[in-house]
Amino acid sequence: MELVQIQRRLVDYTKSLFMEGFLDAQFLQLQQLQDDSNPDFVFEVVSLFFEDSEKLLNELTIALDQPNVDFKKIDSHVHQLKGSSSSIGAQRVKNACIAFRNYCDVQNIEGCLTCLQQVKQECYLVKNKFETLFRLEQQIMASGGSVPTIELGF
């Protein structure tokens, strides 16, 4: 595929992620921190997010399966996940965490279990979206091009 076509696909794809609520402006700020001295910055930060989120989701699954559920511990894990998802601009994950914390506040185990599944699903979806995004960026770089700056004009 021609370089210009791949760049156009990347721009269109990235815009769709914003329009569908997967990403928010924080992701653009994260991209601005990347430069020639650290060209893999965004990929590394996002990869760390997914490593950490997988651990947190496993801990949440175990914590919610206990006979005496510690809602403070669960809320702490969800708060951590909400913060890290917010820092990479994963808006739908962040929003699912907000709902999850509301169920923790009222100690609603069924609500927490439902939200856990929702958070897992949103993490899975946004991970796939990021993988596609990074694959397009890699194709552009492999073709000798540069990744275009995304301008959102909503």
N, C-alpha and C positions, 0 to 999 in steps of 0.2 A: 504494500500500500504506500502511496506517495506521502512524503513527510507532511505536507500541508493538510492532507486529508486526516492524518492521525492527529495533528494538532487541533484541527477543527472538531474531531470526535472527542478529544479530551476536554475542550472548552464546553461543548454541548453537554457532555456527560457530567462535568463538574457542576454546571448550572442546574442540571436536573436534580442533582443531590441536594442542592439548596432549596429548590422549588418543592421537592418531596419531603423536606424537613429532616433529612438525614444529617445535614451539616448546617452550621450557623457561622456567623462572622468570625468567631474565634478560630476557626480553621484557617481563614485567610490571614489572620494575625500570626498563627503558627507558621504558615508558609513564608511570611515576611522575615522570620528569624533564620531562614535557611539562606546560605550564601555559598560562594565558591569554596570557602575554607571548610565548610561542612555540608556538602551537597546531599547527604542522606539524612539530614536532621529530621525532617518530617516523617520519613519512613521509620527511623529509629524510635521516635517518640510514640508514634502510633503502634508500632510493634510492642513496645513496653506496656502500653495501655492494654493491649490484648492479652499479654502474659499476666499482668496484674489482675485484669478483670476475670480471667479464667480461674485464678486462685480464689478471688473473692466470691465468685459464683459457686464454686465448690464448697467454700466455707459456709455460705448462706444456705446451701442445700442441706448440709450436715446440721447446721444450727436449727433450721426449721423442722428437722426430723427428730429433735430431742423431745423427751416426754415433758420436760419443763422448759419451754421456749424462753430464752433470754432476749427480750425485745430490745433492750439497750445495746446489746452486742450486735444484733441484727441491724439496728438503726445505724450503728457506727460503721459497719461494713457497707451499708447502702450509701451512707453519707460519703464515704471514701470513693466509692464507685461513681457517685454523682459528680464529685469534684473532678475526678480524673477524666470522666467523659466530657465534662464541660470544658476542661482545659484543651482538649483536641477538637472541640466543636461538634461532638457527636450528640446532636440535639435530641434525637428521639430516645437515645439511651438515657440521657439526662432527665427528660420528661417522665420516662417510665420509673426512674429512681425517685422522682418527686412523689409520684403516686404511691410507690412502695413505702416511702417514709411516712406518708399519711396513715397507712394501715398499721405501721409499727407504733405510731403515736396512740392509736386506739386499741392496740394489742389484738388485732383481728388476724388470726392465724390463716383463715381461708383467703382473705384478701392478700395477705403476704405471699401465700403460695401461688396465687394467681399472678401477682405482680412479679414474682421470681421468674415464672415462665415467660412473662412479657419481656422482662429485662434480658433474659437469655436469648429470646427471639430477636430483639432489637440489636443485641451485640452480634449475633450471627449474621443478621442482614447487613449491618454497617461494616462488618469485617469483609464480607464479600464485595461490598461497594468499594472499600478502600483497596482491596486486591486488584480490582479492575482498574481503578484510578492509577495505581502504581504501575501496573502492567502497561498501560497506555504511555505513561511517562517514560518507562524503560524503552519502549519501542521508539519513542521520539529521540531519546538520547543515543540509542544504538544506530539510528539513522543519521546521526551527526547534527541533529537539530537542537533547539532549546525549548524548554517547556514554557508555553505562553503564560503570561500573567492573566489571571481571571479577573475580569471586571464585571461586577454584578450591578445591573441597572434596573433593579426592581423598584 
